[in-house]
Amino acid sequence: MPRTRTGPMHLKRCSTEKLREIFTKYATQEVNGELYMTSDDFVRGFLGQSYNEESVTLLAGIADTSKDGLISFAEFQAFEGLLCTPDALYKTAFQLFDRNGNGSVTYSEFVDVFKKTDLHAKIPFKLDGPFIQLYFGKDRQRTINYAEFSQFLHDFHEECALEAFRMKDTSGSGFISALDFQDIMVNVKKHLLTADVKDNLVAVTEGHKVSFPYFMAFNSLLNNMELIKRIYLNATGGNRTEPITKDELLQSAQTMSQITPLEIDILFQLTGAIHQTGVWWKRRKVIEKNRRIVYGDLSSIAPEHYTKHITTRLTEIKAVESPADRSIFIQMLESTYRFTLGSVAGAVGATAVYPIDLVKTRMQNQRTGSFIGEVAYRNSWDCCKKVIRHEGFLGLYRGLVPQLMGVAPEKAIKLTVNDFVRDKLTDKQGQIPRWGEILAGACAGGSQVIFTNPLEIVKIRLQVAGEIAGGAKVRAWNVVRELGLFGLYKGARACLLRDVPFSAIYFPMYAHTKAAFADEEGYNHPLTLLAAGAIAGIPAASLVTPADVIKTRLQVVARTGQTTYSGVIDAARKIMAEEGPRAFWKGTVARVFRSSPQFGVTLVTYELLQRMLYVDFGGSRPAGSDVAQAKQELSKVNPDHIGGYQAALPMLNGIETKFGLSLPRFASTLKVPSAKQAS
C-alpha cells in the first residue's frame, strides 16, 4: 500500500505487511482458517480502553462494518485508511451510529446510541421534539446519509445547549443565573473551555444573570475562535504582537464574516477577566473602550483541538521500524546525530553570552592582598564599561574564536553523554530514578573536561591579555605552543571539581523544571524550554563558583607580585589566607548571568533542532516535544498504533469533546489483553 501524506495530521498509511503483523498479534478468533478480532480484542486489547460492555460493542462496531461481531483484517485495514482521511472525525462518528452498516442512520439507531451516552444522563433531551422531526421527519421514518448526518451532529450539540438553557430558565424570562450558565458550559460545552475560560465563567458575567442572546453569542464566539484569529491578523497585517482595540477588531470582522458586536464585547470581557484583577471590573466602563488585545490573548481563549500537536519539521526520517531493530551501528548514528546538533546549539549559546563570560573571567582573576596597587574594576558593570572604553566593543569578544572551536565539541559531548546515560538508565516505562539523573549529569560534566580544559586556558589567557596596556598581542596559537599538550590540562582537577557537580545539578533540575512548565498535555513551548534552561543554571552556576575561581587562578599566568599556586589545595589555602572566604565567590553574579542564559539558549536550540530535524532512531527523544491528548493516557500509547491508528485515540477523544458524546467507562482503568498476549 503506498505511503501517502493525507488527513489533518498528515498521517502516512501503514504497509499491509506491518498492519497484518499487528492484526495477527491481537486477533484471537479463528473462523474457517481466517483470524478475526473480537470486540474485546479491538477496544480493550488493541486500543487499550476501559469502556464497559455496551460501550465496547458500540466502539468495535465502528470498524466492524459487516456488523457480524467480528473484525476481519480487511475491515481492520479499511478503518486504518479511514483514520487518515481529512474528515476522519465525522466518518468515525457516523460509523458509530450506523449500527446496520448500510450507509445511513435511522432514528432508532441514533436513539439507541445516544441513550447510552453521558450527555443523555445530564440533559434529558426531547427525542421526539421538533428538532428531531426536522431531520428524521414527523413520523421519524426518514434515514440520514453521511453528509446530512455530519450536519446533524453539529446542530444537535447546539440544540442540546439550547435545551439545557430552557431547563434552567424555569420562569421563561430568557435569563439564567451565572451559576446555571457555568453549569451548562462545564457539562455540555466543556470541549470549548480552556482552563482560563473555565476559571472565569462566573467572573465574566460579573455575577449578573445571563440572557439568552449573551449565552448564544458566548458559545458562538468560542466556536469561531480560529476565525477570530484570522480577523485579528487581517486587522494587524499579519503582526501577532500589535495591540488592537475593540473598534479595530470589529471593523475587520465586518469585512470578513458575520461576527457580531456582542461577540466582540464578550471577547474583550473575557480577556479582561483572565488578565486583570477584580479592580479592572470596577473601572471597566472607564477603560474598556481603550483596552487592547494581542494575538496571545486569543490563544488563551481558543479551544484546544482534539488532535495532537505536530511540530513543524524540516526533515522527518525513520531510521528503524521499531526499537527492537536498534543495532550498535544505529546507536552510534544516534550519538553522532546528537553530537552534531549539540555542536550547533553550543556555538549559539556561547556566542549569545560571551561578553558576560569575559567580564566574569576578569573579575575572578582580579587579586586583592597580593598585588600592590588599586584594583582595576570596582564591579562587573565597571569592568564591562572599561573593556569597551579601552579595547572597543569587539574587546568583549576577545578569544571568541577558540571558544567556538572548543565549545562546540564541549557542549556536544556533554549533551550527548547526558542523553546516552539517561537512555541506559531509563526503564521501559520511560522512568529514570533521581540518582540516575544525577549520575547522567555527572558523567556528562566529567566527559567534557577533555575539551573544556584546553579551551578554558586559551580563552582565559586571551580574555585577560587586554588588561595590560601596550602589552604584546596574545594569539591563541602562541598560547597553545607555549603550554604544550600537558600544559593545556593545567588545572584539570579544578575543572573536574567545577564541571562534574555543575552538570549533576543542572541536568536533573532542567528536566524537572521543564516538566513543571509543560502544559496539561505535556507539551513544552520553546519559551518554557528557554526559561527552564535559564532557571536550572542559577543554582548550578552559583554553587560551583569556588571551584571556578580556583581553576581560573591556576590557569592564568601570574604577574610580578602576584601569588602563584602549585595545585588545587595550595590555591584554596592561599586564597583563604590572603583574601578570605569571600574571594571564592568572586564573579558569582557574572557567572550566573553568563551560565544561566547560555545553557538556556543552548538547550532550547538543541531541543528545537531535534524537533525540526527529526530522526527516529528507535530510542528516546526530548520530553515535551509533542502534545499528548489530554483525555487519553497517551504516555502509555501502544507502539502498535502506527499509520492511521495513531489517530484512533484522538478520534475517540474528539467524538467525546467535539460532539459531547462520551460513552461510559469502568470506574477503574482496565486493559484486557488478547488471549494470545495473555498466553
N, C-alpha and C positions, 0 to 999 in steps of 0.2 A: 504494500500500500504506500503510495507516495507520501512524503513528509512535507506538508504544506503549512504555511502561516495563515491561520484562519481564526475567526472568533474574536471577541472583545479583548481577550488576553493573549492573542496570537499564539495559541497552543498548537503544537505540532502533533499530528496524528502518530499514534504508536504503530510500529510494524506489526503485521499479522502474526509473525513468529513469536515476538515477545508477548503480545497480547494473549496468544493461545497458551503460552507457558504460564502466565499468571492465572488465566481461567482454569487451567488444569490443577493448579495449586489449591484453589478454593472449592472447586466443584466436587460434590460428594455423591450425587445421584447418577446412576448409570441406567440408561434405558436403551435396549436393543444395541448395545455396544457403544452408545454415544453418552458422553458426560454432560451433565446439566447441573446448574446451580439451583439450590432451593432458595426460598425467600430468606431464611436464616443465613445461608452461605453468603448471599449478596449483601444484605443490610448489616448483619451483626459481624459476619466474618470478614468480608472484603471491605465494606465501608467502615466497620468498627463502631456502629452507632447503637445506643442503648434504648431504642424505641420499644414500646410494648408490642404485644402480639398483633393487634389490629393495625398499628402503625407500620409494622414490618411488612405486613401483607400489602398495604397500600403503596408503600415506597418501592417494594420489589416489583409491583405492577407497572411502574414507570418503564422499567427495562423489559419486563415480560409482555411484549406486545401481542403475543398469541393468547395471553390470559389463561394458560393451562397450569399455572402454579410452578412452572419450571423455566429457567432461563438458559437457553441454548447459547453456544458460542457465537452464532450469527447474531442473536439478539444482544449479547454482551458487547460485541464489536460495533453493532449499529448504534448502541447508546453512547459508546465512546466517541463515535463520529458526531452524534447529535450535540455532545457537550462542547465541541469545537466550533459550532455554528454561532453567528452573531446574535441570534435570538434564542440562545440555548435556555435562558431562564424561563421564557414564556412557553417554549416547547416542552420543557421538563414539567412545568405546572400543568400544561394541557394533558400530557400523558398520565399525570397523577389522577385527573378527573375522568379521563376516557377509560372507564372501567371495562368496557366491552372491546376496546381496541378497534373500533370501526371508523375512527377518524372524526368523530363528533361527540358532543357531550349533551346528554339529556338532562331534564330537570331532576329526575330521580337519582342519576349519577352524581350530580352536583350536590344535592341534599345529603346523600349518603356520605360523601367525603366531608362536607362542611360540618355536619353534626359531630364529627369525630375530632374537630379542631378545638384548641383552647379558646379561640376567638368566639366561637359559638357559646361557650360557657360564660364568657364575660359579657357579651352583647347578644341577648336573645332576639336575633334579627327575625323580622316577619318574612318567612319563606314563602308566603302566599300573597304578599303585598304587591302594590302597584309596580315597584321597581322590577321585581322578578317577572311579572307579567309582560313588561315591555320587551324582555329578552326571550322568554320561553312561551309567550302567548298567554291569553286569558285562561285557556284550559291546560296550560303548561305542557303541551304536547310537542312543541317545536324543538328541534335539535339545533345546536350551535356548532359551527365548524371552527377550525383553529383560529383563523383571522378574527372572527367575531368574538371568540372566547377570550382572546388576548385583551380586547377592549372591555369585555365584560368584567374581567378580573380587576382591571384598573378602576372602572366605575363602581364596582361592588365594594371595594375597600373604602372609597369615598362615601358611598352610601351608608356603610357601617358607622362612619364617623357622624354622619347626619342623624342616624338613628340613635346613637349614643347621646347626641345633643338633645334630641326630643325627649329622651328618657329623663335627662337631668332637668330639663325645663318643664317641670310638672305643672306650673301655673300657666304655661303658654304665653309668657310675656316676651319671649325672644331673648331672654337673658339667662345666664347660668352664673354660679359663683366662681370665684377664682380657683377654689379648691376642686370644684367639679371640672373646670377646664383642665386643671393639672391632671386629674384622674383620667379623663378621656385621652389626653395626649400620651400619657405614660402607658395606658393599657391598649389603646387602639392604634396610635400613631408613633409608637416608640422607635420605629425604624427611621423616623425623621429627626430624632433628637440627638444632637451631640451632647457631651457631658455639660458643656457651658449652657446650652439652651435648656436642658432638663433642670439644671440647678436654678434657673431664673424664670421658670414658667409663672410663678406667682408674682415675682418682683416686677416682671414686665407689664403686668396688669395693674400694678400699684395697689393691689388688694381690692380693686373695684370689680363689679360684675362685668362679665364678658358678653357682649352682644353677638348675635348670630353672624352679622357681617364681619365683625372682628375675627370670630372663630374661623370663618371661611377664608378670609384674607391671610390669617396666620398660617393655615395649612397650605394654601396656595403658594405663599412665599417660600416655605421650606421645600415644597415640591419643585420649585423653579430656581433654586439657588445656583445651579450651574448656568442658567440663563442670566441670572443677576450678575454673575462674574463676567460674562461676556459684555453685558451692558456697561459695567464699570470700566472694562478695558476699552470699550468703544468711546467712553467719555474721556479717558485719560490718554488715548492714543497708544495703548499697549503698555503704559507705565504702571507697574504694580505698586509703586511706593507713593504715588501722588495722591494727597488727600483731596476728597471731593465733598461738596455739600449735598444736602438733600435735593435742592433745586437742580443742581447739575446732573445728579443721577436720574432724577425724574425726567428731565429733558431728554437725556439719552434713551431712557426707557420708552418714551413715546415714539421715538423714531425706529425702534426695533421690535417692540412687542406690545402686548396688552397688559403689562404690569400696572397695577392701579396705584393711585396716590396713597391709599390706605396701606397697601403692602409696603411701600417705601417708608411710610411712617413707622410701621411695625419694625422694619429692618433697623432703623435708627434707634428706636426704643430698645431693641434687643442689644445692639452694640453698646448702648449707654448702660444698660443693666449689667452687662458682662464685664465691662472695662472700668466702670466708675463705682464710687461708693454711694451710700444712701444719700449723701448730701446732694449729689447730682440730681436726684429726683425732686428735691425741694426747689432746685433752681432750674428745673428742666425747661420751663416755658421761656426763661430768660436766655438760655444759651443754646436751646435746641436748634434754632434757626442757623446758628453759626457752627454747629457741630460738623465735623468732617470725619469721614471714614477712609480706610485704605483697604487694599486687597486682602491683607491678613485678617481684617475683621470679618470678611465674608467667609474665610476658611474656618473660622471658629464657629460658624453657624451652619455651614453646608453639611448636610447629612453624609455619613460615611457610605461608600459604595460597598455592596456585598462582596465584590470580587477583591482579590488580594492586590496589593500594590506591587507593580512590577517596575524595578528600577530601569531607567533608560540605559541601554548598554550599547557600546560601540562594537563590541565583539561578544560572541557567546559560543564557546567551544566546549564540547563534551568529550573529555579525553578517555573516559571509561564509561561503560554502560551501567556498572554498579560498583559499590565499594569492594565487593569480592574480587573485582578484576584489578585491584591496585597491586602493581608489581613494584619491585625495588626501583626499576627504571622510572616508573610513573611518579613514585615518591621523590626521586631525585629531580625530575622535571618540575614537580610542585615546589620544591625548595628553591630551584633556580628561578621560577616564576615569582615567588615571594621576594627573593633576594633582589631581583630586578626592580620590582615595584617599590621595595623598601629603599633602594638606592635613590630613586627619583624623589620619593617622599622625604628622605633625609636631607637631600640637597635643597629642596623647597623650604623645609623647616629651618635649616641652618642659615640660609640667606635672609630669611624674614627677621631673625633676631640677632644677627651677627654684631651690629653696633652695641647692643646691650652686653654681649659676651666680652667685647673688647674692654668696655668700661669696668666690668666685673673683674677681669684679669688684672688691670692696672690698679684697682683698689686693693685687691688681695696682695699684690706684690709691694705695696707701699709699706715701708718699715717705720716703726717708731721705737726709739730706745736704743737703736744700734747704729743709726746713721745721723751724722751731725748735720743739722740744717732743718729748714722748715719743710713740712710735708707738702707734696706737690698738689694734692687735691683735698679739699675740705669734705666733699661728699661725691656721690655718683653723678649728680647733676653738674657739679662744678667740673668734674673730670670730663664729662661729655662736652661742655662748652669750651674747655681749654683745648681738647683734641681738635675740634672744628676750627678754633681760632688759630692755632699754631700749625696744624697739619692739613687743614682743609676738610671738606665734608668726606672726601674719599679716605681720609685718615681713619674714619670709623670702620672702614672695610679693609684695613691693613691686615694682611695674612688670610684673606678670604679664599684665595685660590687653593693653597694647600689644605685649607679647612674643607673645601668642597671635594677635593681629591680624596680626603680621608673620611669625611663624614658620610659619604655615600655608602662605602662598604661597612662603615661602623654601624650606622643605623640599620642597614640592610641585614647585617649578621645578627644584630640584637633582635629585630622584629622576626626574622626567620627562625632563630633558635627558640625564642619565646613561643611562637606558634607551633614549632615542631615538638617541643617538650610538652606543651599543653595537650596537643593531639595524642601523644603517647599516654598521658595520664588521665585522659578523659574516657569515661566508661561508655557503654553502648547507649545509655540514656542521655548522653550529652552532658553529664555532670562531671565536674572536677573538684576534688577536695581542696580546702583552703591551703593546706600545706603544699599541694600540687601546684597551685597558682604561684605561691611564694618561691618554690623550687624552680619553676619555669622562669620566673623573673630573674632569680639569682644566676641561673645558668646563662641567661641572655646577657646579663651585666658582665659576667666573667669572660664570656666568649669575645666580647667586643674589645677587650684591652689590647689584643694583638694589633688592632687598628688604631685604637684610641691613643695609646701612649706615644708612639712616634708622631702622630698628628698633633697631640697636645704640646709636645716640646717645641716643635717647629712653629706652631701657631702662637704660643706664648712668647717665644723669643722675638717673633716679628711684631707682636702686639705691643711689647714694652720698648722696642727699639726706638720708637718715635719720641720717647721721653727725654733722650739725650740730644740737646740742641747741637747741631753741627756734627753729630757723630756719623761714622761711616754707614753707608746704606747697607742694611742687612737683607740678604736674599735667602729664600728657602733652601735652595740647593747648597749654598755655602754652609748653612746650619747643619744639613744632613752630612756633608763631607767632614765637617769639624767633629761631629759627635760619633760618627761611625755606627755600625749595626747595634752594638751593645749599648752605646751611649743613647740611642733612640729610646731605649727601655729604662732609662733612669727614672726612678720614681714610680715604677710599675706596681710596687706593693701598695703605695698610697692610691694609685689609680684603681686597684682592685678594691681597696677599702672604701672607695667612693662609689664605684660603678656597680658592684655586687649588691650592696644594700639599697642603692637608688632604684635599681630595676626590680628588686624583690618587693619594694614598697609600691613602686609606680604601677607596674602592670596589673597586679590584683586590684588595686584601687581604681584603676581606669576601667577594668572590666565591670566592677560593681557600680561605679558611678554611671557608666554608660547604660547599664541595665536599669538603674533608677530613673534615668532621663528618658528611657524609651516610652512610647505611648502605650495605650491599652492593648494594642495589637502587637507590641514587641518591636516596633519599627523605630529606628533612630534617624532623625533628620540630621543632615550634615552639621547644623548649628549645635545640636546636642552632642555630636561627636567632638566638635571643637571644644565645647565647654567641659566635657568630661575629661578630655586630654589635658586641658589647662588646669582644672581643679586638682587632678591627680598629681600634677607636677609640683604643687605647692609644698605639701609635706615631704615628698621625696627629695626635692631640691634643697630645702632648708635643713633637713635633718642630717644630711651628709656634707654640709659645708665645712666642718672641721677637717675632714679628710681631703677636701678640695683645696683648702688653704695650705695644708702640708704638702700636697702634690705640687702646687704652684711654686712654693718656696724651693722645693727640691729641683725643679726643672728649670728655674730661671738662674742665669749666671749672676752670682753676687758681685756687686760693685765694691770698689775700695771703701773700706769702713763698715761694710755690711756683714752680718753674721753668716757663716757658712754652715751647712748641715751635711752629716755623713749618712743619714738614713731617716726612716720614719720616726723611730723612737727618739733619736737625737734631736730631730726637728721639733717634735712635740715638747720635749723637755725645755729646749732653749726658747721657744716661742712663749711657753708658760712663764718661764723665769724672767724674760726680758720685757714681755708685752702684756702679760696677764691673760686670763681666760677669755676676755672679750676679743682678743686677736683671732681666736679660732672661728669667730663668726663674722669676720670682715667680708664684705661683699655679699652677705646673705640676701639682702634685698635685690641687688643686681642679679644675683644668681637665680633667684626665684623668678624675677621678671624676664630672665633670659630662658631658663629651662622650661618654665610652665607654658608660655606661649609656643616655644619651639616644639615641644612634644605634642601640644595641641594641634599645631599646623601639620606636623609630621604624621600623626595618627589619622587625622581626618583625610589627608591626602592619600595615605596608604589604603584606607578602607574604601574611599571613593574610587580609587584606581581599580581595586578588586571588584567593585560593583560594575564599573563601566567596561573594564576589560576582563569579563568573567570567563574563567576557565574552570570547568568542573573536573577535578582530579579524583573525585570519589571520597575526598576527605572532608574536613570541617571547613567552614568559611565564617567570616566575622558575624557575630550575633547582631541582630538588628538590621540586617541588610534588606530584608523584605518584610512586608506586613503579614502577620498571621491573622487568620479570621478570628474575630473576637468571640464568636459563639461556638466555635469548634475547637477541640483540643488539638490544634494543628502542630503543637510541639511534639505530638505523638503520631504525626501523619504516617500512614503506611507507605513505605518506599515503593510498594507495588502500584501506587496511584500515579501512573505515568500517562503520557499522552493526554487525551481528553479527560481522563479520570482525575487529573489534577484539579479539575473544576467541579468534581462531583460534590464534595462537601460545601464549597462556596455556593453551588446552586441550591442545595437543600437549605442552606442558611438564607439564601435570597428569597426562597419561597416563604420562609417564615417572616423575614423582616420587611420585604417589599410588599408582600400581599397580606401579611399578618396571619398566615395560615400555618401556625405551628401545631405539630402533631404531638400527642402525649408521649413521654418517655418514662422509663422506670426511674424511681426515686434515686437510686444509686447507679454509678457507672457500671455498665455491664457490657462485656465484649465476649461474645460466644464464638470461639474459633471453630473452623470447619472440622469435621470428623477426621479428615486426613491430617490436619495440623495437630489435632489432639493426640493422634496416634504417634 
